[in-house]
Amino acid sequence: MPPFSEAFDFLIQPGWNDSAPEHWQSHWQQLLGAQRVCNRDWALPLRSDWLSGLHQAIAKARKPVVVIAHSLGCITVAHYAQLYPQAIAAALLVAPADVERADAPAPLQNFAPAPLAELPFPARVVASRNDPFCPAARAQEMASHWNVPIQWLDDAGHINVASGHYQWQEGLASLEALLGEVLTVRA
């Protein structure tokens, strides 16, 4: 990953309740020398606060920004893209949360509706067919509307610690492929 670290600043955008130290996002943060977006309240998220946190993190970047988002963080990135279409160079969107599902927790509902406009930057969705927080059909719908490819993982749950995804080395291949595409387009 070192060549990519020279070309990009990486931001980790966790989901609801942040990502624990064992979570793959925390491991990747160290591996990539990434910055974690500082959201005001991880337990009771407000869309405006999370957009502000992402905006502040992007403003500190010195190179093109790649956002690595998980769950509610993916929805945050989609909302942000509508406001600042030129601010993000690329995004890896892992296990997007369905904030519109019938059993969505109350703290997530102010992120609804999830934006369904094409993303203005290269991105890729990585989703699981058995994610308890986003049915496969909904993940496919978001990726289609965002006009980004989707990579399916079988029996991967929410692609988090609870589903056994700690360092998640396999996920780095998805990030590398995305960054390779971005560098090819920029060349």
Short mmCIF file of the C-alpha atoms (twelve columns), coordinates in Angstrom:
data_MODEL
# 
_entry.id   MODEL 
# 
loop_
_atom_site.group_PDB 
_atom_site.id 
_atom_site.type_symbol 
_atom_site.label_atom_id 
_atom_site.label_alt_id 
_atom_site.label_comp_id 
_atom_site.label_asym_id 
_atom_site.label_seq_id 
_atom_site.Cartn_x 
_atom_site.Cartn_y 
_atom_site.Cartn_z 
_atom_site.pdbx_PDB_model_num 
ATOM 1   C CA . MET A 1   0.000   0.000   0.000   1 
ATOM 2   C CA . PRO A 2   2.919   2.486   0.307   1 
ATOM 3   C CA . PRO A 3   2.698   3.819   -3.292  1 
ATOM 4   C CA . PHE A 4   -0.930  4.739   -2.720  1 
ATOM 5   C CA . SER A 5   -0.114  6.420   0.591   1 
ATOM 6   C CA . GLU A 6   2.112   8.841   -1.292  1 
ATOM 7   C CA . ALA A 7   -0.698  9.760   -3.690  1 
ATOM 8   C CA . PHE A 8   -3.660  10.064  -1.306  1 
ATOM 9   C CA . ASP A 9   -4.766  11.107  2.151   1 
ATOM 10  C CA . PHE A 10  -6.974  8.419   3.669   1 
ATOM 11  C CA . LEU A 11  -9.927  9.145   5.932   1 
ATOM 12  C CA . ILE A 12  -11.690 6.526   8.001   1 
ATOM 13  C CA . GLN A 13  -15.424 7.258   8.345   1 
ATOM 14  C CA . PRO A 14  -16.839 4.765   10.834  1 
ATOM 15  C CA . GLY A 15  -20.490 4.028   11.302  1 
ATOM 16  C CA . TRP A 16  -22.809 4.250   14.257  1 
ATOM 17  C CA . ASN A 17  -20.994 3.853   17.605  1 
ATOM 18  C CA . ASP A 18  -17.562 4.194   15.937  1 
ATOM 19  C CA . SER A 19  -15.263 1.266   15.131  1 
ATOM 20  C CA . ALA A 20  -13.673 -0.590  18.025  1 
ATOM 21  C CA . PRO A 21  -9.881  -1.058  18.244  1 
ATOM 22  C CA . GLU A 22  -10.281 -4.622  16.882  1 
ATOM 23  C CA . HIS A 23  -12.333 -3.470  13.863  1 
ATOM 24  C CA . TRP A 24  -10.702 -3.605  10.444  1 
ATOM 25  C CA . GLN A 25  -11.107 0.200   10.106  1 
ATOM 26  C CA . SER A 26  -8.890  0.706   13.161  1 
ATOM 27  C CA . HIS A 27  -6.268  -1.655  11.744  1 
ATOM 28  C CA . TRP A 28  -6.395  0.069   8.365   1 
ATOM 29  C CA . GLN A 29  -6.105  3.460   10.035  1 
ATOM 30  C CA . GLN A 30  -2.715  2.454   11.411  1 
ATOM 31  C CA . LEU A 31  -1.608  0.605   8.275   1 
ATOM 32  C CA . LEU A 32  -2.464  3.509   5.952   1 
ATOM 33  C CA . GLY A 33  -1.567  6.358   8.296   1 
ATOM 34  C CA . ALA A 34  -5.184  7.446   7.893   1 
ATOM 35  C CA . GLN A 35  -7.088  10.001  9.904   1 
ATOM 36  C CA . ARG A 36  -10.347 9.038   11.583  1 
ATOM 37  C CA . VAL A 37  -13.248 11.423  11.132  1 
ATOM 38  C CA . CYS A 38  -14.145 12.887  14.523  1 
ATOM 39  C CA . ASN A 39  -17.887 12.897  14.871  1 
ATOM 40  C CA . ARG A 40  -19.401 14.811  17.758  1 
ATOM 41  C CA . ASP A 41  -21.623 11.994  18.998  1 
ATOM 42  C CA . TRP A 42  -21.146 8.382   17.940  1 
ATOM 43  C CA . ALA A 43  -24.151 7.067   19.892  1 
ATOM 44  C CA . LEU A 44  -26.723 9.694   18.906  1 
ATOM 45  C CA . PRO A 45  -25.595 10.745  15.439  1 
ATOM 46  C CA . LEU A 46  -26.963 13.821  13.760  1 
ATOM 47  C CA . ARG A 47  -26.509 14.000  10.016  1 
ATOM 48  C CA . SER A 48  -25.458 17.672  10.161  1 
ATOM 49  C CA . ASP A 49  -22.787 16.909  12.789  1 
ATOM 50  C CA . TRP A 50  -21.423 13.977  10.849  1 
ATOM 51  C CA . LEU A 51  -21.307 15.984  7.635   1 
ATOM 52  C CA . SER A 52  -19.452 18.715  9.516   1 
ATOM 53  C CA . GLY A 53  -16.979 16.189  10.942  1 
ATOM 54  C CA . LEU A 54  -16.277 14.775  7.488   1 
ATOM 55  C CA . HIS A 55  -15.945 18.271  6.041   1 
ATOM 56  C CA . GLN A 56  -13.428 19.302  8.722   1 
ATOM 57  C CA . ALA A 57  -11.360 16.160  8.140   1 
ATOM 58  C CA . ILE A 58  -11.310 16.715  4.373   1 
ATOM 59  C CA . ALA A 59  -10.300 20.353  4.862   1 
ATOM 60  C CA . LYS A 60  -7.138  19.204  6.688   1 
ATOM 61  C CA . ALA A 61  -6.014  16.945  3.859   1 
ATOM 62  C CA . ARG A 62  -3.024  17.885  1.731   1 
ATOM 63  C CA . LYS A 63  -3.546  15.319  -1.022  1 
ATOM 64  C CA . PRO A 64  -6.606  13.949  -2.813  1 
ATOM 65  C CA . VAL A 65  -8.879  12.292  -0.260  1 
ATOM 66  C CA . VAL A 66  -9.964  8.672   -0.254  1 
ATOM 67  C CA . VAL A 67  -12.705 7.924   2.265   1 
ATOM 68  C CA . ILE A 68  -12.983 4.423   3.678   1 
ATOM 69  C CA . ALA A 69  -16.498 4.235   5.099   1 
ATOM 70  C CA . HIS A 70  -18.448 1.591   6.963   1 
ATOM 71  C CA . SER A 71  -22.184 1.245   7.571   1 
ATOM 72  C CA . LEU A 72  -23.737 4.623   8.477   1 
ATOM 73  C CA . GLY A 73  -20.463 6.187   7.323   1 
ATOM 74  C CA . CYS A 74  -21.359 5.135   3.758   1 
ATOM 75  C CA . ILE A 75  -24.633 7.022   3.952   1 
ATOM 76  C CA . THR A 76  -22.761 10.016  5.366   1 
ATOM 77  C CA . VAL A 77  -20.411 9.972   2.360   1 
ATOM 78  C CA . ALA A 78  -23.366 9.796   -0.059  1 
ATOM 79  C CA . HIS A 79  -24.985 12.814  1.621   1 
ATOM 80  C CA . TYR A 80  -21.676 14.698  1.605   1 
ATOM 81  C CA . ALA A 81  -21.175 14.026  -2.104  1 
ATOM 82  C CA . GLN A 82  -24.397 15.899  -2.845  1 
ATOM 83  C CA . LEU A 83  -23.074 18.985  -1.058  1 
ATOM 84  C CA . TYR A 84  -19.407 18.918  -2.105  1 
ATOM 85  C CA . PRO A 85  -19.068 16.865  -5.294  1 
ATOM 86  C CA . GLN A 86  -15.403 17.765  -5.884  1 
ATOM 87  C CA . ALA A 87  -14.068 17.175  -2.361  1 
ATOM 88  C CA . ILE A 88  -13.529 13.402  -2.450  1 
ATOM 89  C CA . ALA A 89  -11.225 11.622  -4.899  1 
ATOM 90  C CA . ALA A 90  -12.616 8.126   -4.232  1 
ATOM 91  C CA . ALA A 91  -14.501 6.103   -1.645  1 
ATOM 92  C CA . LEU A 92  -14.642 2.504   -0.512  1 
ATOM 93  C CA . LEU A 93  -18.145 1.980   0.898   1 
ATOM 94  C CA . VAL A 94  -18.330 -1.146  3.037   1 
ATOM 95  C CA . ALA A 95  -21.611 -2.618  4.311   1 
ATOM 96  C CA . PRO A 96  -23.818 0.437   3.775   1 
ATOM 97  C CA . ALA A 97  -26.580 0.682   6.361   1 
ATOM 98  C CA . ASP A 98  -30.185 0.743   5.245   1 
ATOM 99  C CA . VAL A 99  -31.409 3.726   7.257   1 
ATOM 100 C CA . GLU A 100 -34.878 3.358   5.758   1 
ATOM 101 C CA . ARG A 101 -35.577 -0.224  6.822   1 
ATOM 102 C CA . ALA A 102 -38.578 -0.788  9.084   1 
ATOM 103 C CA . ASP A 103 -36.427 -1.744  12.082  1 
ATOM 104 C CA . ALA A 104 -33.815 1.010   11.660  1 
ATOM 105 C CA . PRO A 105 -32.839 2.322   15.103  1 
ATOM 106 C CA . ALA A 106 -34.238 5.772   15.881  1 
ATOM 107 C CA . PRO A 107 -30.784 7.452   16.028  1 
ATOM 108 C CA . LEU A 108 -30.162 6.531   12.365  1 
ATOM 109 C CA . GLN A 109 -33.434 7.781   10.962  1 
ATOM 110 C CA . ASN A 110 -32.277 11.393  10.555  1 
ATOM 111 C CA . PHE A 111 -29.934 10.089  7.825   1 
ATOM 112 C CA . ALA A 112 -32.960 8.996   5.777   1 
ATOM 113 C CA . PRO A 113 -33.648 9.042   3.018   1 
ATOM 114 C CA . ALA A 114 -30.362 7.671   1.747   1 
ATOM 115 C CA . PRO A 115 -29.200 9.686   -1.279  1 
ATOM 116 C CA . LEU A 116 -29.775 7.798   -4.504  1 
ATOM 117 C CA . ALA A 117 -27.926 10.134  -6.872  1 
ATOM 118 C CA . GLU A 118 -24.873 9.103   -8.846  1 
ATOM 119 C CA . LEU A 119 -21.662 9.628   -6.897  1 
ATOM 120 C CA . PRO A 120 -19.391 12.208  -8.547  1 
ATOM 121 C CA . PHE A 121 -16.193 10.244  -7.833  1 
ATOM 122 C CA . PRO A 122 -14.940 6.681   -8.296  1 
ATOM 123 C CA . ALA A 123 -16.254 4.370   -5.617  1 
ATOM 124 C CA . ARG A 124 -17.011 0.765   -4.901  1 
ATOM 125 C CA . VAL A 125 -19.484 -0.891  -2.568  1 
ATOM 126 C CA . VAL A 126 -18.515 -4.039  -0.694  1 
ATOM 127 C CA . ALA A 127 -21.587 -5.749  0.733   1 
ATOM 128 C CA . SER A 128 -22.647 -9.032  2.267   1 
ATOM 129 C CA . ARG A 129 -25.622 -11.067 1.169   1 
ATOM 130 C CA . ASN A 130 -26.552 -11.728 4.803   1 
ATOM 131 C CA . ASP A 131 -25.997 -8.289  6.342   1 
ATOM 132 C CA . PRO A 132 -28.553 -7.913  9.153   1 
ATOM 133 C CA . PHE A 133 -28.584 -4.121  8.681   1 
ATOM 134 C CA . CYS A 134 -29.025 -3.986  4.916   1 
ATOM 135 C CA . PRO A 135 -30.790 -6.575  2.760   1 
ATOM 136 C CA . ALA A 136 -28.862 -7.564  -0.352  1 
ATOM 137 C CA . ALA A 137 -31.506 -6.063  -2.648  1 
ATOM 138 C CA . ARG A 138 -31.193 -2.706  -0.890  1 
ATOM 139 C CA . ALA A 139 -27.378 -2.724  -1.106  1 
ATOM 140 C CA . GLN A 140 -27.682 -3.488  -4.825  1 
ATOM 141 C CA . GLU A 141 -30.207 -0.668  -5.243  1 
ATOM 142 C CA . MET A 142 -27.901 1.867   -3.566  1 
ATOM 143 C CA . ALA A 143 -24.877 0.775   -5.619  1 
ATOM 144 C CA . SER A 144 -26.930 0.957   -8.824  1 
ATOM 145 C CA . HIS A 145 -28.211 4.454   -8.077  1 
ATOM 146 C CA . TRP A 146 -24.745 5.587   -7.009  1 
ATOM 147 C CA . ASN A 147 -23.481 4.098   -10.313 1 
ATOM 148 C CA . VAL A 148 -20.681 2.143   -8.657  1 
ATOM 149 C CA . PRO A 149 -19.731 -1.526  -8.847  1 
ATOM 150 C CA . ILE A 150 -20.651 -3.807  -5.984  1 
ATOM 151 C CA . GLN A 151 -18.499 -6.624  -4.676  1 
ATOM 152 C CA . TRP A 152 -20.425 -9.345  -2.850  1 
ATOM 153 C CA . LEU A 153 -19.123 -11.254 0.142   1 
ATOM 154 C CA . ASP A 154 -21.020 -14.389 1.098   1 
ATOM 155 C CA . ASP A 155 -21.906 -14.976 4.741   1 
ATOM 156 C CA . ALA A 156 -19.937 -11.908 5.867   1 
ATOM 157 C CA . GLY A 157 -22.640 -10.349 8.044   1 
ATOM 158 C CA . HIS A 158 -22.087 -6.647  8.602   1 
ATOM 159 C CA . ILE A 159 -18.368 -6.943  7.746   1 
ATOM 160 C CA . ASN A 160 -17.358 -5.984  11.253  1 
ATOM 161 C CA . VAL A 161 -15.881 -7.544  14.393  1 
ATOM 162 C CA . ALA A 162 -19.114 -9.426  15.145  1 
ATOM 163 C CA . SER A 163 -18.817 -11.200 11.786  1 
ATOM 164 C CA . GLY A 164 -15.106 -11.980 12.274  1 
ATOM 165 C CA . HIS A 165 -13.636 -9.116  10.234  1 
ATOM 166 C CA . TYR A 166 -10.667 -7.852  12.195  1 
ATOM 167 C CA . GLN A 167 -7.693  -6.922  10.024  1 
ATOM 168 C CA . TRP A 168 -9.633  -7.936  6.895   1 
ATOM 169 C CA . GLN A 169 -6.653  -8.303  4.601   1 
ATOM 170 C CA . GLU A 170 -8.926  -9.380  1.722   1 
ATOM 171 C CA . GLY A 171 -10.609 -5.986  1.826   1 
ATOM 172 C CA . LEU A 172 -7.318  -4.268  1.107   1 
ATOM 173 C CA . ALA A 173 -7.391  -5.851  -2.359  1 
ATOM 174 C CA . SER A 174 -10.670 -4.015  -3.037  1 
ATOM 175 C CA . LEU A 175 -9.113  -0.751  -1.900  1 
ATOM 176 C CA . GLU A 176 -6.026  -1.331  -4.047  1 
ATOM 177 C CA . ALA A 177 -8.160  -2.064  -7.122  1 
ATOM 178 C CA . LEU A 178 -10.151 1.135   -6.575  1 
ATOM 179 C CA . LEU A 179 -7.013  3.225   -6.130  1 
ATOM 180 C CA . GLY A 180 -5.439  1.676   -9.208  1 
ATOM 181 C CA . GLU A 181 -8.477  2.769   -11.221 1 
ATOM 182 C CA . VAL A 182 -8.267  6.292   -9.815  1 
ATOM 183 C CA . LEU A 183 -4.569  6.612   -10.672 1 
ATOM 184 C CA . THR A 184 -5.183  5.274   -14.184 1 
ATOM 185 C CA . VAL A 185 -7.896  7.864   -14.796 1 
ATOM 186 C CA . ARG A 186 -5.673  10.656  -13.430 1 
ATOM 187 C CA . ALA A 187 -2.692  9.634   -15.588 1 
# 
